[in-house]
Amino acid sequence: MARPLRIEYADGIYHVTAQGIERGRIVRDKVDRGRGVENIETVGKERGWRVFAFALMSNQFRWKR
Protein backbone atom coordinates (compact mmCIF):
# COMPACT_ATOMS: atom_id res chain seq x y z
CA MET A 1 0.00 0.00 0.00
CA ALA A 2 1.37 3.41 -0.95
CA ARG A 3 1.76 5.94 1.80
CA PRO A 4 -0.23 9.19 1.72
CA LEU A 5 1.26 12.22 -0.03
CA ARG A 6 3.29 14.58 2.12
CA ILE A 7 2.04 18.03 2.89
CA GLU A 8 4.55 20.46 1.38
CA TYR A 9 5.28 23.85 2.87
CA ALA A 10 6.69 26.69 0.77
CA ASP A 11 9.60 27.33 3.15
CA GLY A 12 9.84 23.78 4.51
CA ILE A 13 13.11 21.92 4.95
CA TYR A 14 12.98 18.33 3.70
CA HIS A 15 15.36 15.41 4.14
CA VAL A 16 15.27 13.37 0.91
CA THR A 17 16.65 9.82 0.86
CA ALA A 18 16.80 6.82 -1.46
CA GLN A 19 18.43 3.46 -0.94
CA GLY A 20 19.31 0.58 -3.26
CA ILE A 21 17.18 -2.55 -3.16
CA GLU A 22 18.41 -4.81 -0.36
CA ARG A 23 21.13 -2.20 0.25
CA GLY A 24 22.46 -2.84 -3.25
CA ARG A 25 24.70 -0.37 -5.02
CA ILE A 26 23.20 2.64 -6.77
CA VAL A 27 26.58 4.20 -7.54
CA ARG A 28 29.03 1.91 -9.33
CA ASP A 29 31.94 4.18 -10.22
CA LYS A 30 33.16 7.78 -10.55
CA VAL A 31 31.04 8.34 -13.65
CA ASP A 32 27.87 7.31 -11.78
CA ARG A 33 28.86 9.51 -8.85
CA GLY A 34 29.33 12.49 -11.18
CA ARG A 35 25.93 11.88 -12.74
CA GLY A 36 24.36 11.69 -9.30
CA VAL A 37 25.79 15.08 -8.35
CA GLU A 38 24.61 16.52 -11.68
CA ASN A 39 21.11 15.12 -11.07
CA ILE A 40 20.92 16.75 -7.64
CA GLU A 41 21.99 20.07 -9.17
CA THR A 42 19.57 19.78 -12.12
CA VAL A 43 16.54 18.82 -10.04
CA GLY A 44 17.31 21.53 -7.49
CA LYS A 45 17.45 24.20 -10.20
CA GLU A 46 14.34 22.94 -12.01
CA ARG A 47 12.29 22.92 -8.80
CA GLY A 48 13.74 26.11 -7.33
CA TRP A 49 15.12 24.26 -4.29
CA ARG A 50 18.08 25.32 -2.22
CA VAL A 51 20.17 22.24 -1.43
CA PHE A 52 21.88 22.71 1.92
CA ALA A 53 23.85 19.46 1.97
CA PHE A 54 24.00 16.08 0.29
CA ALA A 55 25.71 12.73 0.71
CA LEU A 56 26.04 10.38 -2.24
CA MET A 57 27.12 6.92 -1.08
CA SER A 58 27.50 3.69 -3.01
CA ASN A 59 24.15 2.32 -1.82
CA GLN A 60 22.12 5.42 -0.92
CA PHE A 61 21.83 9.18 -1.13
CA ARG A 62 20.54 11.81 1.25
CA TRP A 63 20.02 15.52 0.86
CA LYS A 64 18.34 18.36 2.64
CA ARG A 65 16.42 21.01 0.82
N, C-alpha and C positions, 0 to 999 in steps of 0.2 A: 504494500500500500504506500503510495506517495505521501510525503508529509505536506502539510498545508503551506501555502506561499508565505514568505516572510513579509512583514510590514516594513516598508522602506521609508526612512526619514531623510529629508533633503540634506541635512548636515550630519547624518549618522556616521559612525565609524564602524566598519564591518571587518571581520576577520574571515578571509576566504581561504578554504583549504580543499585539496584534492589528494587522493592517495591511490596508488596502483592497486589493482585487484590482487588480493592475498599478499599485500605488501610488495608486489612485483615492481620492477623498474619502470619508470616513466621517462627517465632521462638515461640514454645509453652512452652518450659520448659528448665531447665538447661542442659538436655541431648542434645536437639536441638541446644542450644547455643554452647555447646562444639563441636558438629559436624560442626557447621558453622565455628568456628575458625579453626578446623582441615582442612576443605575444602579450606579455604583461604591459609593456609600454604602449603597444597598439590599442589594446582594449581600454586601458586607462585614458588615453587621448580620445578615443571614439566616444566613451561614456562620460567624459568630463570629470573623471575621478582623480583625486590626488592620492598617489600611492606613497604611504609613509615608510614602509619597509616591506621586504619580501625575502623569502628563503626558498631556493630551488634545490631540492635534494634529489638523489637518484630515484627515490620511490614516492616522493610527495612534494607538494609545494604549499606554501602559506604566504599570505600577504594581507596587509591591513590597508583599508582605504577609508 
